[in-house]
Amino acid sequence: MMENVTKPHNLAAVARTSDAIGLLDIHAITQRKSIKLTSMSASGVKKWISVHTHSDTESGINYLRKQGMQIVSSCLNETAVDYRQLDYTKPTAIIMGTELEGTSNIAINQSDSHIFIPMTGLVQSLNVSVASALILYEAYRQRQAAGMYDVRQLDNERFLTLLFEWYHPKIARYCKQKKIPYPRINEQAEILEPIADSITHTDQNYSEWLSQQQL
């Protein structure tokens, strides 16, 4: 969860790291109605990363807590522990603030745990995207060691949706343009049904067009 982190290059960098470890959701505390990953450094990643916005920190934390997440704030206080000591094999939401202001008092007070990144220099904070990368890769290391990457973590519906978009990008784009549901597929990404017999694509019958896309 990015708390008031709105610079496109920082969001894009966090998104790339998230994708690299298989994380699909970023939450943003912002007054903006939406945040898009438009930076060149997010090219490609924005297809797979979902950015969810919340108007304030408290509502964002409540949303994630209802998902069964432990809430963790990155901050410097007496209760903060080395980020490598936390157990990330639990469902976890990590709150990151800006370099100048850090995480808010609301985030700190409502978090279950606090973490910090040890540093021996004269500066007390890293760039938020760099700090996020260190923490996310520690979570990746722990989860990989626990065998969590050997078992599917996604629910079946989201898994099949991503599988369809990965294997059939042209058809997925067509469905989005026409606002029609994806056809059913199996776990080998084989399409099990036509979208609709009456749908056409330009001057071609849809079934003919679909066959061409699958070649």
Secondary structure, DSSP 4 states (H G I P E B T S, - for coil): -EES---HHHHHHHHHHHHHTT--EEEEE-SSS-----SGGGTTGGGT-EEEEESSHHHHHHHHHHTTPEEEEE--STT-EEGGGS-TTS-EEEEB-BTTTBS-HHHHHH-SEEEE----SS-----HHHHHHHHHHHHHHHHHHTTGGGS--S-HHHHHHHHHHHH-HHHHHHHHHHT-PPPPB-TT--B-S-S-TT-EETTEEHHHHHHHHH-
